[in-house]
Amino acid sequence: MKIANLILIIGLVMSFSSKASLITFSNDSSSYLNGDIIELEIFINNANPEIDFLEVVWGFDDSLFDFDTLSITDSVFDNSYLDDAFALGDELVLQLGLLANWDSVLGTSFKLGTFSFIALEDGMSSPELILIDMFAQNFDGDDISAASVPAPPTLAILCIAGLVLLRKRMM
């Protein structure tokens, strides 16, 4: 019974840890008219510092929005050898090639730039981008995870340590 309770507690503690997305967006308004430019700021969060090349593919409704451009921040432009985004039908593809030691300048979380879309109907909110695929390689050309491996949550470590101490005390 005690082991089952311990497993249950550890499972609950681990379920409280949240994992943020590698790429997040922030829009400039909540409603747009036909022909309006919609700007989505793009943020990279906790990227793996070993990334050399990153490709991300999102799906979006191309009957409501037309992809226009990608504007990269100056700091990313200065630390990349490739920055491109293009639409293939209802898919938006981002390709980013980073120079060696990019993380020492940009850090692993930074503003990448801005996607611009054109609203094709009145009353549109910002485009909903649905992740389809993500691909990352290191400088040796090996496939790697795009996100950094998160450290174990502090709460989980403290709970496990407390359970170990409690168990020793009961013996």
C-alpha positions in Angstrom: 0.0 0.0 0.0 2.8 2.4 0.9 4.6 1.8 -2.4 1.4 2.4 -4.3 0.9 5.7 -2.5 4.5 6.7 -3.2 4.1 6.0 -6.9 0.8 7.9 -7.0 2.5 10.9 -5.3 5.4 10.9 -7.6 3.1 10.6 -10.6 1.1 13.6 -9.4 4.2 15.7 -8.8 5.5 14.9 -12.3 2.2 15.8 -13.8 2.5 19.4 -12.4 5.5 20.1 -14.5 4.7 22.0 -17.6 6.6 22.0 -20.8 6.5 25.2 -22.9 6.5 25.1 -26.6 9.7 25.7 -28.5 8.1 28.4 -30.6 5.4 30.7 -29.4 3.5 33.6 -31.0 2.1 37.0 -30.0 -0.3 38.8 -32.3 -0.8 42.6 -32.7 -4.6 42.8 -32.5 -7.7 40.6 -31.9 -9.7 41.3 -35.0 -8.8 42.2 -38.7 -10.6 43.3 -41.8 -10.2 42.0 -45.3 -6.8 43.2 -46.6 -5.4 44.0 -43.1 -1.8 43.0 -42.4 -1.6 40.6 -39.4 1.7 40.5 -37.6 2.6 37.5 -35.4 5.8 38.0 -33.3 7.8 34.7 -33.1 9.6 33.7 -30.0 12.0 30.8 -29.6 12.0 29.3 -26.0 14.6 27.0 -24.5 16.2 26.0 -27.8 18.8 23.3 -27.9 22.2 25.3 -28.1 23.5 22.6 -30.5 21.0 23.5 -33.3 22.7 24.3 -36.6 19.6 23.9 -38.8 15.9 24.1 -37.8 12.9 23.5 -40.0 9.4 23.9 -38.7 6.1 23.2 -40.6 2.8 24.5 -39.5 -0.7 24.2 -41.0 -2.9 27.2 -41.4 -6.2 28.1 -43.2 -5.0 29.5 -46.5 -8.6 30.4 -47.4 -8.7 32.9 -44.6 -5.1 34.1 -44.6 -2.3 34.7 -47.1 1.3 34.4 -45.8 3.2 37.5 -46.8 6.7 37.8 -45.2 9.1 36.8 -42.4 11.0 39.7 -40.9 14.0 38.5 -38.8 15.4 40.5 -35.9 18.8 42.0 -36.5 20.5 39.9 -33.8 19.1 36.7 -35.4 20.1 37.9 -38.9 23.7 38.5 -37.7 23.9 35.0 -36.2 22.3 33.0 -39.0 23.3 31.8 -42.4 19.7 31.0 -43.5 16.4 32.5 -42.5 13.4 31.8 -44.8 9.7 31.2 -44.5 7.3 30.4 -47.3 3.8 29.0 -47.8 3.2 25.8 -49.7 -0.6 25.8 -50.0 -2.0 25.5 -46.4 1.5 24.8 -44.9 3.9 27.4 -43.6 7.6 26.4 -43.6 10.2 28.1 -41.5 13.9 27.3 -42.2 16.6 28.7 -39.9 20.3 28.0 -40.1 22.3 29.3 -37.2 26.0 30.1 -37.0 28.3 28.4 -34.5 28.0 29.8 -30.9 24.7 31.6 -31.7 23.5 30.8 -28.1 26.3 32.9 -26.6 24.8 36.0 -28.3 21.1 35.2 -28.5 20.7 32.9 -25.5 18.5 29.9 -25.9 15.3 32.0 -25.6 14.9 35.0 -28.0 12.6 36.9 -30.3 13.1 35.4 -33.8 11.1 38.0 -35.8 7.6 38.5 -37.2 5.4 36.6 -39.6 3.1 38.8 -41.7 -0.2 37.5 -43.1 -3.0 39.2 -45.0 -6.5 38.7 -43.9 -8.8 37.5 -46.7 -12.1 38.1 -44.9 -13.6 40.6 -42.5 -13.7 39.8 -38.7 -10.7 37.5 -38.7 -8.7 36.8 -35.6 -5.0 36.0 -36.0 -4.1 32.8 -37.9 -4.0 29.6 -35.9 -0.8 27.8 -36.7 -0.9 24.1 -36.0 2.5 22.3 -35.7 2.9 19.6 -38.3 6.6 18.8 -38.2 9.8 20.0 -36.6 13.3 19.0 -37.7 16.6 20.0 -36.2 20.2 19.1 -36.9 23.5 19.9 -35.1 26.7 21.1 -36.7 27.7 17.6 -37.6 24.5 17.0 -39.5 23.0 14.7 -36.9 19.3 14.9 -36.1 18.7 16.3 -32.6 15.9 17.5 -30.4 15.1 21.2 -31.1 14.3 22.0 -27.5 16.7 21.9 -24.6 16.2 19.0 -22.2 14.4 20.6 -19.3 15.8 20.3 -15.8 13.6 18.3 -13.4 11.1 20.5 -11.7 12.3 21.7 -8.3 9.0 20.7 -6.7 9.4 17.1 -7.9 13.0 17.0 -6.5 11.9 18.4 -3.1 9.0 15.9 -2.9 11.2 12.9 -3.8 13.7 14.0 -1.2 10.9 14.5 1.4 9.6 11.0 0.7 13.0 9.5 1.1 13.5 11.2 4.4 10.0 10.2 5.5 10.7 6.6 4.6 14.0 6.6 6.6 12.3 8.1 9.6 9.6 5.4 9.5 12.2 2.6 9.6 
